[in-house]
Amino acid sequence: MEKTQDKLLFLLADDHSIIRQGLEIIIKELFLNATVNHANNLTETFSLVSNLNVDVLILDISFPEGNSLSIISEIIKIKPKTKVLIFTAYDEEFYALRYIKAGASGYLNKLSSEEEIKLAINNIIIKGKHISQSIQDKILESFISKKPLNPLEGLSDREMEVAILLVKGYGNLEISYMLNIKQNTISTLKNRIFQKLEINNLPSLIELFNLYGDSE
């Protein structure tokens, strides 16, 4: 980054003020003269990023008005020098790769220790990214095993067809009519989908499609 480290501009975007306050304390310990702005919703976040030269945006995943995934690409498009560090309670195993693919520079769980948070922020400033060892291992494992990073890619065409209809709210009987196959076959396919994706309920399937599915 072109700015000196004591003139960095941070934006903390989280709908919980206590999280933002805690992060600001840590940032000030690292960079005494840094400027720290706050946003508690996605609209305010996008507005501040648009109007300020933010060096680092520390961004939660979940906000009352929706998921922050949708604004990352827009932020990177208008402010390509802004680094986005995702700071969330959501498990990195399921979310980190999707956010990094969307343009985030790093991913950190809110359960991380203070030292881990400081390390992540420093890595973003100095290296421009923060990728945990577990995510690096996951990428390497995917490359070696040829297992897709996107779990939905492991579904067959028919399984994907059924999964999409389930996500859209159709029941087994409706899907059997729509696809002209037996209802017990739909049940078998549904069980196979859940097994392959290592989930056990429809809300989890919907969440995976929100993260990995193409717009349908």
C-alpha atoms as a printed R data frame, in Angstrom:
    type eleno elety resid chain resno       x       y       z
1   ATOM     1    CA   MET     A     1   0.000   0.000   0.000
2   ATOM     2    CA   GLU     A     2   1.174   3.489  -0.779
3   ATOM     3    CA   LYS     A     3   0.237   5.054   2.546
4   ATOM     4    CA   THR     A     4   2.540   4.892   5.537
5   ATOM     5    CA   GLN     A     5   1.254   2.526   8.182
6   ATOM     6    CA   ASP     A     6   0.461   5.318  10.659
7   ATOM     7    CA   LYS     A     7  -1.987   6.897   8.183
8   ATOM     8    CA   LEU     A     8  -4.007   3.822   7.338
9   ATOM     9    CA   LEU     A     9  -7.780   4.046   7.018
10  ATOM    10    CA   PHE     A    10  -9.830   1.128   8.332
11  ATOM    11    CA   LEU     A    11 -13.553   0.513   7.997
12  ATOM    12    CA   LEU     A    12 -15.164  -1.900  10.459
13  ATOM    13    CA   ALA     A    13 -18.463  -3.268   9.162
14  ATOM    14    CA   ASP     A    14 -20.478  -5.281  11.670
15  ATOM    15    CA   ASP     A    15 -23.978  -4.884  13.066
16  ATOM    16    CA   HIS     A    16 -22.690  -5.458  16.617
17  ATOM    17    CA   SER     A    17 -21.012  -2.367  18.057
18  ATOM    18    CA   ILE     A    18 -19.084  -4.334  20.678
19  ATOM    19    CA   ILE     A    19 -17.291  -6.253  17.907
20  ATOM    20    CA   ARG     A    20 -16.331  -3.019  16.162
21  ATOM    21    CA   GLN     A    21 -15.131  -1.443  19.405
22  ATOM    22    CA   GLY     A    22 -12.973  -4.452  20.216
23  ATOM    23    CA   LEU     A    23 -11.429  -4.429  16.746
24  ATOM    24    CA   GLU     A    24 -10.701  -0.714  16.969
25  ATOM    25    CA   ILE     A    25  -8.763  -1.232  20.204
26  ATOM    26    CA   ILE     A    26  -6.646  -3.925  18.543
27  ATOM    27    CA   ILE     A    27  -6.048  -1.788  15.445
28  ATOM    28    CA   LYS     A    28  -4.987   1.196  17.562
29  ATOM    29    CA   GLU     A    29  -2.496  -1.016  19.386
30  ATOM    30    CA   LEU     A    30  -0.988  -1.951  16.029
31  ATOM    31    CA   PHE     A    31  -1.261   1.426  14.286
32  ATOM    32    CA   LEU     A    32  -1.602   4.259  16.780
33  ATOM    33    CA   ASN     A    33  -2.480   6.960  14.248
34  ATOM    34    CA   ALA     A    34  -4.741   4.889  12.021
35  ATOM    35    CA   THR     A    35  -8.198   6.252  11.239
36  ATOM    36    CA   VAL     A    36 -11.014   3.835  12.058
37  ATOM    37    CA   ASN     A    37 -14.536   4.292  10.705
38  ATOM    38    CA   HIS     A    38 -17.579   2.188  11.575
39  ATOM    39    CA   ALA     A    39 -20.582   0.868   9.633
40  ATOM    40    CA   ASN     A    40 -23.428  -1.225  11.014
41  ATOM    41    CA   ASN     A    41 -25.152  -2.266   7.778
42  ATOM    42    CA   LEU     A    42 -24.337  -3.102   4.165
43  ATOM    43    CA   THR     A    43 -25.736   0.117   2.697
44  ATOM    44    CA   GLU     A    44 -23.592   2.260   4.971
45  ATOM    45    CA   THR     A    45 -20.584   0.035   4.290
46  ATOM    46    CA   PHE     A    46 -20.851   0.431   0.529
47  ATOM    47    CA   SER     A    47 -21.424   4.175   0.837
48  ATOM    48    CA   LEU     A    48 -18.341   4.704   3.008
49  ATOM    49    CA   VAL     A    49 -16.139   2.543   0.793
50  ATOM    50    CA   SER     A    50 -17.369   4.469  -2.250
51  ATOM    51    CA   ASN     A    51 -16.584   7.862  -0.738
52  ATOM    52    CA   LEU     A    52 -13.404   7.130   1.225
53  ATOM    53    CA   ASN     A    53 -10.028   5.656   0.328
54  ATOM    54    CA   VAL     A    54 -10.346   2.709   2.680
55  ATOM    55    CA   ASP     A    55  -7.184   0.639   3.016
56  ATOM    56    CA   VAL     A    56  -8.714  -2.268   4.924
57  ATOM    57    CA   LEU     A    57 -12.375  -3.201   5.237
58  ATOM    58    CA   ILE     A    58 -13.014  -5.688   8.040
59  ATOM    59    CA   LEU     A    59 -16.374  -7.164   7.116
60  ATOM    60    CA   ASP     A    60 -18.824  -9.557   8.763
61  ATOM    61    CA   ILE     A    61 -20.776 -12.076   6.674
62  ATOM    62    CA   SER     A    62 -24.268 -11.717   8.088
63  ATOM    63    CA   PHE     A    63 -26.238  -8.476   8.338
64  ATOM    64    CA   PRO     A    64 -29.952  -7.906   9.003
65  ATOM    65    CA   GLU     A    65 -30.470  -6.958   5.353
66  ATOM    66    CA   GLY     A    66 -28.605  -9.946   3.951
67  ATOM    67    CA   ASN     A    67 -25.288 -11.598   3.185
68  ATOM    68    CA   SER     A    68 -22.197  -9.477   2.487
69  ATOM    69    CA   LEU     A    69 -21.018 -11.763  -0.325
70  ATOM    70    CA   SER     A    70 -23.030  -9.763  -2.844
71  ATOM    71    CA   ILE     A    71 -21.177  -6.484  -2.262
72  ATOM    72    CA   ILE     A    72 -17.584  -7.738  -2.279
73  ATOM    73    CA   SER     A    73 -17.204  -7.844  -6.052
74  ATOM    74    CA   GLU     A    74 -18.763  -4.371  -6.296
75  ATOM    75    CA   ILE     A    75 -16.340  -3.019  -3.708
76  ATOM    76    CA   ILE     A    76 -13.351  -4.535  -5.500
77  ATOM    77    CA   LYS     A    77 -14.620  -3.124  -8.792
78  ATOM    78    CA   ILE     A    78 -14.844   0.494  -7.594
79  ATOM    79    CA   LYS     A    79 -11.969   0.397  -5.081
80  ATOM    80    CA   PRO     A    80  -9.497  -2.283  -6.221
81  ATOM    81    CA   LYS     A    81  -6.864  -1.167  -3.686
82  ATOM    82    CA   THR     A    82  -9.170  -1.798  -0.722
83  ATOM    83    CA   LYS     A    83  -8.343  -5.045   1.055
84  ATOM    84    CA   VAL     A    84 -11.284  -6.972   2.503
85  ATOM    85    CA   LEU     A    85 -10.779  -9.117   5.600
86  ATOM    86    CA   ILE     A    86 -13.810 -11.230   6.476
87  ATOM    87    CA   PHE     A    87 -14.304 -11.386  10.251
88  ATOM    88    CA   THR     A    88 -17.159 -13.679  11.183
89  ATOM    89    CA   ALA     A    89 -18.486 -16.427  13.421
90  ATOM    90    CA   TYR     A    90 -19.171 -18.641  10.397
91  ATOM    91    CA   ASP     A    91 -16.981 -21.720   9.894
92  ATOM    92    CA   GLU     A    92 -14.165 -21.049   7.432
93  ATOM    93    CA   GLU     A    93 -14.387 -24.617   6.116
94  ATOM    94    CA   PHE     A    94 -17.653 -23.779   4.368
95  ATOM    95    CA   TYR     A    95 -17.367 -20.043   3.753
96  ATOM    96    CA   ALA     A    96 -13.746 -18.924   3.386
97  ATOM    97    CA   LEU     A    97 -13.039 -20.179  -0.122
98  ATOM    98    CA   ARG     A    98 -16.249 -18.690  -1.480
99  ATOM    99    CA   TYR     A    99 -15.428 -15.261  -0.058
100 ATOM   100    CA   ILE     A   100 -11.813 -15.378  -1.176
101 ATOM   101    CA   LYS     A   101 -12.970 -16.368  -4.649
102 ATOM   102    CA   ALA     A   102 -15.327 -13.368  -4.610
103 ATOM   103    CA   GLY     A   103 -12.392 -11.045  -3.933
104 ATOM   104    CA   ALA     A   104 -11.766 -11.014  -0.181
105 ATOM   105    CA   SER     A   105  -8.108 -10.818   0.837
106 ATOM   106    CA   GLY     A   106  -8.521 -12.900   3.972
107 ATOM   107    CA   TYR     A   107 -10.866 -14.713   6.325
108 ATOM   108    CA   LEU     A   108 -10.822 -14.847  10.122
109 ATOM   109    CA   ASN     A   109 -13.134 -16.399  12.692
110 ATOM   110    CA   LYS     A   110 -14.409 -14.237  15.558
111 ATOM   111    CA   LEU     A   111 -13.278 -16.929  17.995
112 ATOM   112    CA   SER     A   112  -9.660 -16.220  17.030
113 ATOM   113    CA   SER     A   113  -7.303 -15.035  19.744
114 ATOM   114    CA   GLU     A   114  -6.121 -11.435  19.916
115 ATOM   115    CA   GLU     A   115  -2.730 -12.517  18.592
116 ATOM   116    CA   GLU     A   116  -4.348 -14.271  15.630
117 ATOM   117    CA   ILE     A   117  -6.376 -11.145  14.856
118 ATOM   118    CA   LYS     A   118  -3.253  -8.986  14.995
119 ATOM   119    CA   LEU     A   119  -1.422 -11.433  12.739
120 ATOM   120    CA   ALA     A   120  -4.251 -11.377  10.202
121 ATOM   121    CA   ILE     A   121  -4.399  -7.576  10.117
122 ATOM   122    CA   ASN     A   122  -0.620  -7.309   9.785
123 ATOM   123    CA   ASN     A   123  -0.626  -9.867   6.972
124 ATOM   124    CA   ILE     A   124  -3.295  -7.886   5.133
125 ATOM   125    CA   ILE     A   125  -1.252  -4.687   5.479
126 ATOM   126    CA   ILE     A   126   2.171  -6.152   4.688
127 ATOM   127    CA   LYS     A   127   1.411  -9.051   2.341
128 ATOM   128    CA   GLY     A   128  -1.968  -7.967   1.012
129 ATOM   129    CA   LYS     A   129  -3.650 -11.197   2.106
130 ATOM   130    CA   HIS     A   130  -4.262 -13.563   5.004
131 ATOM   131    CA   ILE     A   131  -4.910 -17.212   4.200
132 ATOM   132    CA   SER     A   132  -4.945 -19.552   7.196
133 ATOM   133    CA   GLN     A   133  -2.991 -22.790   7.127
134 ATOM   134    CA   SER     A   134  -6.223 -24.812   7.168
135 ATOM   135    CA   ILE     A   135  -7.474 -23.067   4.023
136 ATOM   136    CA   GLN     A   136  -4.106 -23.524   2.316
137 ATOM   137    CA   ASP     A   137  -4.306 -27.213   3.218
138 ATOM   138    CA   LYS     A   138  -7.839 -27.424   1.819
139 ATOM   139    CA   ILE     A   139  -6.761 -25.887  -1.486
140 ATOM   140    CA   LEU     A   140  -3.789 -28.261  -1.704
141 ATOM   141    CA   GLU     A   141  -5.950 -31.258  -0.802
142 ATOM   142    CA   SER     A   142  -8.432 -30.303  -3.503
143 ATOM   143    CA   PHE     A   143  -5.620 -30.052  -6.054
144 ATOM   144    CA   ILE     A   144  -4.111 -33.417  -5.109
145 ATOM   145    CA   SER     A   145  -7.380 -35.347  -4.777
146 ATOM   146    CA   LYS     A   146  -9.094 -33.465  -7.627
147 ATOM   147    CA   LYS     A   147 -12.024 -32.999  -5.262
148 ATOM   148    CA   PRO     A   148 -13.891 -29.794  -6.208
149 ATOM   149    CA   LEU     A   149 -13.628 -26.787  -3.895
150 ATOM   150    CA   ASN     A   150 -17.287 -26.170  -4.669
151 ATOM   151    CA   PRO     A   151 -19.118 -29.119  -3.027
152 ATOM   152    CA   LEU     A   152 -22.059 -28.756  -5.426
153 ATOM   153    CA   GLU     A   153 -19.783 -29.795  -8.283
154 ATOM   154    CA   GLY     A   154 -19.755 -33.295  -6.790
155 ATOM   155    CA   LEU     A   155 -23.452 -33.777  -7.578
156 ATOM   156    CA   SER     A   156 -24.596 -35.587 -10.707
157 ATOM   157    CA   ASP     A   157 -26.772 -33.721 -13.214
158 ATOM   158    CA   ARG     A   158 -29.915 -35.413 -11.891
159 ATOM   159    CA   GLU     A   159 -28.958 -34.753  -8.263
160 ATOM   160    CA   MET     A   160 -28.322 -31.100  -9.082
161 ATOM   161    CA   GLU     A   161 -31.690 -30.887 -10.819
162 ATOM   162    CA   VAL     A   162 -33.453 -32.242  -7.728
163 ATOM   163    CA   ALA     A   163 -31.387 -30.094  -5.356
164 ATOM   164    CA   ILE     A   164 -32.312 -26.909  -7.233
165 ATOM   165    CA   LEU     A   165 -36.013 -27.760  -7.015
166 ATOM   166    CA   LEU     A   166 -35.711 -28.541  -3.299
167 ATOM   167    CA   VAL     A   167 -34.043 -25.185  -2.716
168 ATOM   168    CA   LYS     A   168 -36.851 -23.491  -4.645
169 ATOM   169    CA   GLY     A   169 -39.331 -24.943  -2.166
170 ATOM   170    CA   TYR     A   170 -40.848 -27.859  -4.060
171 ATOM   171    CA   GLY     A   171 -41.723 -31.058  -2.188
172 ATOM   172    CA   ASN     A   172 -40.885 -34.624  -3.190
173 ATOM   173    CA   LEU     A   173 -44.293 -35.249  -4.778
174 ATOM   174    CA   GLU     A   174 -44.154 -32.047  -6.834
175 ATOM   175    CA   ILE     A   175 -40.622 -32.819  -8.005
176 ATOM   176    CA   SER     A   176 -41.610 -36.352  -9.019
177 ATOM   177    CA   TYR     A   177 -44.347 -34.918 -11.271
178 ATOM   178    CA   MET     A   178 -42.082 -32.205 -12.675
179 ATOM   179    CA   LEU     A   179 -39.271 -34.636 -13.536
180 ATOM   180    CA   ASN     A   180 -41.571 -37.556 -14.354
181 ATOM   181    CA   ILE     A   181 -39.833 -39.966 -11.995
182 ATOM   182    CA   LYS     A   182 -41.111 -41.968  -9.021
183 ATOM   183    CA   GLN     A   183 -41.486 -40.289  -5.641
184 ATOM   184    CA   ASN     A   184 -39.340 -42.904  -3.885
185 ATOM   185    CA   THR     A   185 -36.603 -42.167  -6.437
186 ATOM   186    CA   ILE     A   186 -36.762 -38.506  -5.395
187 ATOM   187    CA   SER     A   187 -36.365 -39.588  -1.764
188 ATOM   188    CA   THR     A   188 -33.329 -41.682  -2.704
189 ATOM   189    CA   LEU     A   189 -31.792 -38.795  -4.654
190 ATOM   190    CA   LYS     A   190 -32.458 -36.390  -1.779
191 ATOM   191    CA   ASN     A   191 -30.699 -38.717   0.678
192 ATOM   192    CA   ARG     A   192 -27.773 -39.089  -1.726
193 ATOM   193    CA   ILE     A   193 -27.516 -35.301  -2.096
194 ATOM   194    CA   PHE     A   194 -27.416 -34.835   1.671
195 ATOM   195    CA   GLN     A   195 -24.781 -37.565   2.043
196 ATOM   196    CA   LYS     A   196 -22.522 -36.131  -0.652
197 ATOM   197    CA   LEU     A   197 -22.770 -32.619   0.783
198 ATOM   198    CA   GLU     A   198 -22.419 -33.886   4.370
199 ATOM   199    CA   ILE     A   199 -25.592 -32.126   5.522
200 ATOM   200    CA   ASN     A   200 -28.795 -33.394   7.105
201 ATOM   201    CA   ASN     A   201 -31.481 -30.784   6.490
202 ATOM   202    CA   LEU     A   202 -32.942 -28.471   3.866
203 ATOM   203    CA   PRO     A   203 -31.789 -25.177   5.483
204 ATOM   204    CA   SER     A   204 -28.188 -26.396   5.172
205 ATOM   205    CA   LEU     A   205 -28.768 -27.176   1.491
206 ATOM   206    CA   ILE     A   206 -30.207 -23.703   0.942
207 ATOM   207    CA   GLU     A   207 -27.194 -22.150   2.670
208 ATOM   208    CA   LEU     A   208 -24.796 -24.090   0.437
209 ATOM   209    CA   PHE     A   209 -26.645 -22.871  -2.653
210 ATOM   210    CA   ASN     A   210 -26.474 -19.298  -1.356
211 ATOM   211    CA   LEU     A   211 -22.711 -19.683  -1.137
212 ATOM   212    CA   TYR     A   212 -21.847 -21.873  -4.109
213 ATOM   213    CA   GLY     A   213 -24.830 -22.069  -6.425
214 ATOM   214    CA   ASP     A   214 -25.146 -20.110  -9.630
215 ATOM   215    CA   SER     A   215 -28.145 -17.848  -9.988
216 ATOM   216    CA   GLU     A   216 -31.076 -19.891 -11.123
